[in-house]
Amino acid sequence: MAHRHKLKRTLGLFLVTIYGLGNIVGAGIYALIGKVAGEAGTATPLAFLLASIVAGFSALSFAELSSRRPYSEGVSAYVHNAFRRKPVSVAVGALMAVATVVSAAALARAFGGYLYQYTGIFVPLGAALIIIAFGLLSAWGIEESAKLAAVLTVIEVLGLGLIIWLGRGSIAASAQTPAHFFDISGVGITGVLSAVFLAFYAYIGVEDIVHLSEETKKPRLTVPLAIIGAVTIATVLYTLVSIVAIDVVPLAELSKSAAPLSLVFNTISSTPGWAIAIIALAATAGGVLAHVISGSRLLFGMAEAGWLHKRLAIVHETRKTPTVTIAVVVAVSVVLAIFAEVKTLALVTSYLILIIFSLVDVSLIIIKLRDKNTKKPNFSVSMIVPILGLIFSILLLVVQTYNVL
């Protein structure tokens, strides 16, 4: 039996930060480092750093807006507060929902790729099964889901930490000649920017943290701090792991691998390959879980605000979870995961998220100009932050569109 109820506030800073980190890390380094290396060559660490700058400014915009409007519909609430036009808010929310389910499908395909390497299970089947399994878990309860996401995140971060430790010699050697990573003669500026566009996908997930606002304690401060913490930790991990990866594995081999970090791990360690495979499965699975959670909360928040059909705002009477929107996210993600490839899904997601980031930055600029004489929120940034976030996001969109055409 189900009725409309409010969501339950059970999450603190640690769980929200871990949720965000798991979403970001699972979405990036395990799934796409080989593809990024194929575009950027030895400048792969630079590509990840540049992507972190593009994402970082917009992430700070999300942080302030989440402090101003701590609602689960996230970007829809922010755009609505700025433009005060329901059609615009609904369109942006729909765009965000599409990006979330496409990203969930991409991560599920990455999960299926790692699973196939060691079990032979057909990739689309493995992808569909992990989405369905986590849809059921998400419907069971947010606290249970967040705790499992935390466990998966710890596993994936430990995996990256192990690669960094085993490859510390590569890091030490590279520190002596850092100019090596700025050498783009082999790929050109176009190759680097294409790699940045792909690497940007590695930071997708920061926008999903805000969708837990209505299930978080003291969200006006907790959510901004979680966003900053998750992005910072992810950037450090990405940079160090990418240094090791391009040093120990030939670029051509790395770029073609369906399980790139398994390849890196097997090269620098005598530990059986299945060990890193399990870690990679945990990483990509954690990303799938986070996207199922965030996508369902986004749709729930929009329905609760009256922007979508009221049936989407139904919450299970005992579990206090938005079961209808969970079912919608799972169904669409499964279809996409069965029929589309990882790189295609990742590119589409990057386009959508960059558009959304641009709109979020514009919204914060408008709100700051309009409400400059009102009391500042618990977390606030300088006006230059959303301006730079907007410039970088549009620049990356224009460059990538030019490359595609």
C-alpha positions as CSV (number, residue, x, y, z in Angstrom):
1,M,0.0,0.0,0.0
2,A,1.4,3.5,-0.9
3,H,0.4,7.0,0.0
4,R,2.1,10.4,-0.4
5,H,4.5,11.1,2.5
6,K,7.6,13.2,3.0
7,L,11.0,11.6,2.8
8,K,12.9,10.7,5.9
9,R,15.9,12.7,7.1
10,T,18.5,10.1,8.1
11,L,21.8,11.1,6.3
12,G,24.7,13.0,7.8
13,L,27.8,14.6,6.2
14,F,29.9,11.4,6.0
15,L,27.2,9.3,4.2
16,V,26.3,12.2,1.8
17,T,30.0,12.8,1.0
18,I,30.7,9.1,0.5
19,Y,27.6,8.8,-1.7
20,G,28.8,11.7,-3.8
21,L,32.3,10.4,-4.0
22,G,31.1,6.9,-5.0
23,N,28.9,8.5,-7.7
24,I,31.7,10.5,-9.1
25,V,34.5,7.9,-8.9
26,G,32.4,5.1,-10.2
27,A,31.3,7.2,-13.1
28,G,34.8,8.1,-14.2
29,I,38.2,6.5,-13.7
30,Y,37.0,2.8,-13.8
31,A,34.9,3.3,-16.9
32,L,36.7,5.8,-19.1
33,I,40.4,6.2,-18.3
34,G,41.3,4.2,-21.4
35,K,39.2,6.3,-23.7
36,V,40.6,9.5,-22.2
37,A,44.2,8.2,-22.7
38,G,43.3,7.4,-26.3
39,E,42.5,11.0,-26.9
40,A,45.1,12.8,-24.7
41,G,48.1,10.5,-24.8
42,T,50.7,11.4,-22.2
43,A,48.6,14.5,-21.3
44,T,45.9,12.3,-19.7
45,P,46.6,13.6,-16.2
46,L,46.3,17.2,-17.6
47,A,42.9,16.3,-19.1
48,F,41.6,15.1,-15.8
49,L,42.9,18.3,-14.0
50,L,41.3,20.6,-16.7
51,A,38.0,18.6,-16.4
52,S,38.1,19.1,-12.6
53,I,38.4,22.9,-13.1
54,V,35.4,22.9,-15.5
55,A,33.4,20.8,-13.1
56,G,34.7,22.5,-10.0
57,F,33.3,26.0,-10.6
58,S,29.9,24.7,-11.4
59,A,30.1,22.3,-8.4
60,L,30.6,25.4,-6.2
61,S,27.5,27.0,-7.8
62,F,25.5,23.8,-6.9
63,A,26.9,24.1,-3.4
64,E,25.5,27.6,-2.8
65,L,22.2,26.9,-4.5
66,S,21.7,23.7,-2.5
67,S,22.2,25.9,0.6
68,R,19.6,28.4,-0.7
69,R,17.1,25.8,-1.9
70,P,17.6,22.4,-0.2
71,Y,15.1,20.4,-2.2
72,S,15.3,17.0,-3.9
73,E,14.3,18.3,-7.3
74,G,17.7,20.1,-7.3
75,V,18.4,21.9,-10.6
76,S,14.7,22.4,-11.3
77,A,14.3,24.3,-8.0
78,Y,17.4,26.4,-8.7
79,V,16.3,27.4,-12.3
80,H,12.7,28.0,-11.1
81,N,14.0,30.3,-8.4
82,A,16.0,32.3,-11.0
83,F,13.6,32.4,-13.9
84,R,10.3,31.9,-12.2
85,R,8.8,30.1,-15.2
86,K,7.3,26.7,-14.7
87,P,7.9,25.5,-18.3
88,V,11.6,26.3,-18.0
89,S,11.9,24.5,-14.7
90,V,10.1,21.4,-16.0
91,A,12.3,21.3,-19.1
92,V,15.5,21.6,-17.2
93,G,14.3,18.9,-14.7
94,A,13.5,16.6,-17.6
95,L,16.9,17.2,-19.1
96,M,18.5,16.4,-15.8
97,A,16.4,13.2,-15.5
98,V,17.4,12.1,-19.0
99,A,21.1,12.7,-18.1
100,T,20.8,10.7,-14.9
101,V,19.2,7.6,-16.5
102,V,21.7,7.7,-19.5
103,S,24.6,7.9,-17.1
104,A,23.1,5.0,-15.1
105,A,23.0,3.0,-18.3
106,A,26.6,3.9,-19.1
107,L,27.8,2.7,-15.8
108,A,25.8,-0.4,-16.0
109,R,27.4,-1.2,-19.3
110,A,30.8,-0.6,-17.8
111,F,29.8,-3.0,-15.0
112,G,28.8,-5.5,-17.6
113,G,32.1,-5.1,-19.4
114,Y,34.1,-6.0,-16.3
115,L,31.7,-8.8,-15.5
116,Y,32.0,-10.3,-19.0
117,Q,35.8,-10.3,-18.7
118,Y,35.7,-12.9,-15.9
119,T,32.4,-14.7,-16.2
120,G,31.4,-14.5,-19.9
121,I,28.0,-13.2,-19.0
122,F,26.6,-11.2,-21.9
123,V,27.3,-7.5,-21.3
124,P,23.7,-6.2,-21.8
125,L,22.4,-8.9,-19.4
126,G,24.8,-8.1,-16.7
127,A,24.0,-4.4,-17.1
128,A,20.3,-5.0,-16.9
129,L,20.6,-7.2,-13.8
130,I,22.6,-4.7,-11.8
131,I,20.1,-1.9,-12.5
132,I,17.2,-4.0,-11.5
133,A,18.9,-5.3,-8.3
134,F,19.7,-1.7,-7.2
135,G,16.3,-0.5,-8.1
136,L,14.9,-3.0,-5.6
137,L,17.4,-2.0,-3.0
138,S,16.6,1.7,-3.5
139,A,12.9,0.9,-3.0
140,W,13.7,-1.0,0.2
141,G,15.2,2.1,1.9
142,I,17.4,5.1,1.5
143,E,19.5,4.4,4.6
144,E,20.2,0.9,3.5
145,S,21.0,2.1,0.0
146,A,23.3,4.8,1.3
147,K,25.1,2.4,3.5
148,L,25.7,0.0,0.7
149,A,26.8,2.9,-1.5
150,A,29.3,3.8,1.3
151,V,30.7,0.3,1.4
152,L,31.1,0.2,-2.4
153,T,32.8,3.6,-2.3
154,V,35.3,2.4,0.3
155,I,36.1,-0.6,-1.9
156,E,36.6,1.5,-5.0
157,V,38.7,4.1,-3.3
158,L,40.8,1.4,-1.7
159,G,41.3,-0.1,-5.2
160,L,42.5,3.3,-6.5
161,G,44.7,3.7,-3.5
162,L,46.2,0.3,-4.1
163,I,47.0,1.2,-7.7
164,I,48.6,4.5,-6.5
165,W,50.7,2.7,-3.9
166,L,51.9,0.0,-6.2
167,G,52.6,2.6,-8.9
168,R,54.3,5.0,-6.5
169,G,57.5,4.6,-8.4
170,S,55.8,6.0,-11.6
171,I,54.5,8.9,-9.6
172,A,57.9,9.7,-8.1
173,A,59.6,9.5,-11.4
174,S,56.9,11.7,-13.1
175,A,57.3,14.3,-10.3
176,Q,60.8,14.9,-11.6
177,T,59.6,15.8,-15.1
178,P,56.1,17.2,-14.7
179,A,56.4,19.1,-18.1
180,H,55.9,15.6,-19.7
181,F,52.2,15.9,-18.9
182,F,51.9,19.2,-20.7
183,D,53.4,17.9,-24.0
184,I,50.5,17.8,-26.4
185,S,52.5,17.7,-29.6
186,G,51.3,14.2,-30.3
187,V,47.6,14.9,-30.0
188,G,47.3,18.7,-30.4
189,I,45.0,21.0,-28.6
190,T,42.0,19.4,-30.3
191,G,42.9,16.0,-28.8
192,V,43.4,17.4,-25.4
193,L,40.0,19.2,-25.4
194,S,38.3,16.0,-26.7
195,A,39.9,14.2,-23.8
196,V,38.8,16.9,-21.3
197,F,35.2,16.5,-22.6
198,L,35.4,12.8,-22.0
199,A,37.2,13.2,-18.7
200,F,34.4,15.6,-17.7
201,Y,32.2,12.6,-17.4
202,A,34.4,11.5,-14.6
203,Y,33.0,14.3,-12.5
204,I,29.4,13.7,-13.3
205,G,27.7,12.8,-10.0
206,V,28.3,16.1,-8.2
207,E,25.0,17.3,-9.3
208,D,23.3,14.2,-7.9
209,I,24.3,15.0,-4.4
210,V,21.7,17.7,-4.1
211,H,18.9,15.2,-4.8
212,L,19.5,13.9,-1.3
213,S,18.7,17.3,0.3
214,E,15.3,16.2,1.7
215,E,16.8,13.1,3.3
216,T,19.8,14.9,4.8
217,K,20.2,16.4,8.3
218,K,21.0,20.1,8.2
219,P,21.1,20.1,4.4
220,R,21.9,23.9,4.0
221,L,25.4,23.2,5.2
222,T,25.9,19.5,4.9
223,V,25.2,19.2,1.2
224,P,27.6,22.0,0.2
225,L,30.4,20.5,2.3
226,A,29.7,17.1,0.8
227,I,30.0,18.5,-2.7
228,I,33.4,20.1,-2.0
229,G,34.8,17.1,-0.2
230,A,33.7,14.6,-2.9
231,V,35.1,16.7,-5.8
232,T,38.4,17.3,-4.1
233,I,39.1,13.7,-3.2
234,A,38.1,12.5,-6.7
235,T,40.5,15.0,-8.3
236,V,43.5,13.8,-6.3
237,L,42.6,10.1,-7.0
238,Y,42.1,10.7,-10.8
239,T,45.3,12.6,-11.2
240,L,47.5,10.0,-9.4
241,V,45.9,7.0,-11.0
242,S,46.1,8.4,-14.5
243,I,49.9,9.1,-14.0
244,V,50.4,5.4,-13.1
245,A,48.2,4.1,-15.9
246,I,49.9,5.9,-18.8
247,D,53.3,5.1,-17.4
248,V,52.9,1.3,-17.0
249,V,50.6,0.4,-20.0
250,P,51.2,1.3,-23.6
251,L,48.6,4.0,-24.7
252,A,47.3,2.0,-27.6
253,E,46.7,-1.1,-25.4
254,L,45.1,1.0,-22.6
255,S,42.7,2.8,-24.9
256,K,41.4,-0.4,-26.4
257,S,40.8,-2.3,-23.1
258,A,37.3,-2.9,-21.9
259,A,38.6,-3.2,-18.4
260,P,41.5,-0.6,-18.3
261,L,42.2,-0.6,-14.6
262,S,42.4,-4.4,-14.5
263,L,45.0,-4.1,-17.2
264,V,47.0,-1.5,-15.1
265,F,46.7,-3.6,-11.9
266,N,47.8,-6.8,-13.6
267,T,50.8,-5.0,-15.0
268,I,52.1,-3.6,-11.7
269,S,51.0,-6.4,-9.4
270,S,51.3,-10.2,-9.0
271,T,47.9,-10.3,-7.3
272,P,45.3,-12.3,-9.3
273,G,43.4,-10.1,-11.8
274,W,40.1,-11.0,-10.3
275,A,40.9,-8.9,-7.2
276,I,40.9,-5.6,-9.2
277,A,38.0,-6.9,-11.2
278,I,35.9,-7.2,-8.0
279,I,36.9,-3.6,-7.1
280,A,36.0,-2.3,-10.5
281,L,32.6,-4.1,-10.3
282,A,32.0,-2.5,-6.9
283,A,33.0,1.0,-8.4
284,T,30.7,0.8,-11.4
285,A,27.9,-0.8,-9.4
286,G,28.1,2.0,-6.8
287,G,27.7,4.5,-9.6
288,V,24.6,2.7,-10.9
289,L,23.1,2.7,-7.4
290,A,23.8,6.4,-6.9
291,H,22.1,7.3,-10.2
292,V,19.1,5.2,-9.5
293,I,18.7,6.9,-6.1
294,S,19.3,10.5,-7.5
295,G,17.2,10.1,-10.6
296,S,14.2,8.8,-8.7
297,R,14.5,11.6,-6.1
298,L,14.7,14.2,-8.8
299,L,11.5,13.0,-10.4
300,F,9.8,12.7,-7.0
301,G,10.8,16.3,-6.1
302,M,9.4,17.6,-9.4
303,A,6.1,15.7,-8.8
304,E,5.9,16.9,-5.2
305,A,6.4,20.5,-6.5
306,G,3.4,20.0,-8.9
307,W,5.5,20.0,-12.1
308,L,4.9,16.3,-13.0
309,H,1.9,14.0,-12.5
310,K,1.1,13.6,-8.8
311,R,1.3,9.8,-9.0
312,L,5.1,10.2,-9.3
313,A,5.1,11.8,-5.8
314,I,3.8,8.6,-4.2
315,V,6.0,7.4,-1.3
316,H,5.7,3.9,0.1
317,E,3.8,4.0,3.4
318,T,6.3,1.9,5.4
319,R,9.6,2.1,3.5
320,K,9.3,5.9,2.9
321,T,10.8,5.6,-0.6
322,P,9.5,7.0,-4.0
323,T,8.7,3.6,-5.5
324,V,7.0,4.8,-8.6
325,T,9.8,7.1,-9.7
326,I,12.3,4.3,-8.9
327,A,10.4,2.0,-11.3
328,V,10.5,4.6,-14.0
329,V,14.3,5.2,-13.7
330,V,15.0,1.5,-13.6
331,A,12.9,0.7,-16.7
332,V,14.4,3.4,-18.9
333,S,18.0,2.7,-17.7
334,V,17.6,-1.0,-18.5
335,V,16.5,-0.3,-22.1
336,L,19.4,2.1,-22.7
337,A,21.9,-0.3,-21.1
338,I,20.8,-3.1,-23.4
339,F,21.0,-1.2,-26.7
340,A,23.8,1.5,-26.4
341,E,27.5,1.4,-25.9
342,V,29.5,3.0,-23.0
343,K,31.3,5.7,-25.0
344,T,28.1,6.8,-26.7
345,L,26.2,7.0,-23.4
346,A,29.1,8.9,-21.8
347,L,29.3,11.5,-24.5
348,V,25.5,12.1,-24.5
349,T,25.6,12.4,-20.7
350,S,28.5,14.9,-20.9
351,Y,26.6,17.1,-23.4
352,L,23.5,17.1,-21.2
353,I,25.4,17.8,-17.9
354,L,27.4,20.6,-19.4
355,I,24.1,22.3,-20.6
356,I,22.7,21.8,-17.1
357,F,25.8,23.2,-15.5
358,S,25.6,26.2,-17.7
359,L,22.0,26.8,-16.7
360,V,22.8,26.3,-13.0
361,D,25.6,28.9,-13.2
362,V,23.3,31.4,-15.0
363,S,20.7,30.8,-12.3
364,L,23.1,31.6,-9.5
365,I,24.3,34.7,-11.3
366,I,20.7,35.9,-11.6
367,I,19.8,35.1,-8.0
368,K,22.9,36.8,-6.7
369,L,22.2,40.0,-8.7
370,R,18.5,40.1,-7.7
371,D,19.0,39.1,-4.0
372,K,22.3,40.9,-3.3
373,N,20.8,42.9,-0.4
374,T,19.3,39.8,1.3
375,K,20.9,37.7,3.9
376,K,23.5,35.3,2.6
377,P,22.9,31.6,2.8
378,N,24.9,29.2,5.0
379,F,27.3,28.6,2.2
380,S,28.1,31.3,-0.4
381,V,30.7,31.9,-3.2
382,S,32.0,34.9,-5.0
383,M,30.1,36.0,-8.2
384,I,33.2,35.1,-10.2
385,V,32.6,31.4,-9.5
386,P,29.4,31.0,-11.5
387,I,30.7,33.3,-14.2
388,L,33.8,31.2,-14.8
389,G,31.8,28.0,-14.5
390,L,29.5,29.3,-17.3
391,I,32.4,30.3,-19.5
392,F,34.2,27.0,-19.2
393,S,31.1,24.9,-19.7
394,I,30.1,26.8,-22.8
395,L,33.7,26.7,-24.2
396,L,33.9,22.9,-23.8
397,L,30.4,22.5,-25.4
398,V,31.4,24.6,-28.4
399,V,34.8,22.9,-28.9
400,Q,33.3,19.4,-28.7
401,T,30.5,20.3,-31.0
402,Y,33.1,21.7,-33.5
403,N,35.1,18.5,-33.2
404,V,32.0,16.3,-33.9
405,L,30.9,18.3,-36.9
